[in-house]
Amino acid sequence: MDELLKFLVKSLVENEEAVEVTKEEDEKAITYRVKVAENDLGKVIGKNGKTAMSIRTIIKSIANKLHKKVFVKFED
C-alpha cells in the first residue's frame, strides 16, 4: 500500500524527488502524510479535489482487506 501511494503521487508530479510519504499507524487506523513540492500540490489535489479523492478511494479500498481505517493527508 505504501509503494502504491508513492507510485500514484510520483506519476502526477514534476518534481519526484520532493515527494515524501510518511506513515503513522496504530491499532485501528493508518494515516499517510504526503508532502510534495509547492508547485505540484495542485496537480495532486486536482480540480475540486477530485484527484485527491480518487487516490484516497484506491488506498481505502485496499485497506478494507486489512480491516483498518486509512487517512491520506496532502501537505506542501
N, C-alpha and C positions, 0 to 999 in steps of 0.2 A: 504494500500500500504506500509506503514511503517513497519508493522508487517511481511508482506510477505518478504520484503527485508531483515529484520533481520533473519527470518527463513532460507532463502536461504543461506545467508552468514554463519550463525552458523552451518548449516548442512555440510558445506565444511571444516571448520577449526577444529583444535585440541583444541585450547585454546579459548573456547566460551566466557569466562569472559572478554577477551581482545577486543571483538567486540563492537564497538561504531558506531552508526548511527546517524548523525545529519542532520537536515532538515532546509534548508533556502528557504523560499517561498516568491514570490512577485506576482504581478497580473497575469503574463503570464507564469512564469516558476517556477519549483521546482528543487532545487539542493540538492542531497543527498551526504554527505561525509561519506564514510565507512572507519573506521580505524580498522585494525586487527594487531595481533602480527607480528613482522618482519618475523618469520619463516613460517607464514601462508599466507603471501601475494602471494606467487607463486601459492598456491592452489586456491586462489580466482580468480586470473588473468587467470591461465591456460596456456596451451601451445599455443603460438602465440596469446594470449588474447581471446581465444575462450570462456572460461567460463565467463569472464567479459562481453563479447559481448552478451552472452546468458542471463545473468542477466539483462543487460540493455534493451534487447529486451522485456523481460517479463514485466518489470516495465513500459516501454514506451507504451506497448500495453494497459495496464490498464489506463495510464494517458490520452490516446486518448479519453476515455469516458469523462474525465474532461475538455477536450479541453485546455490542458496545455502542455508545453514542460517540459520534465524531463531529468535531467542530473545526472548520477551516477559516482562519482569520488572515486577511491580507493587509500587509503593512508596507510602508515605503521607507 
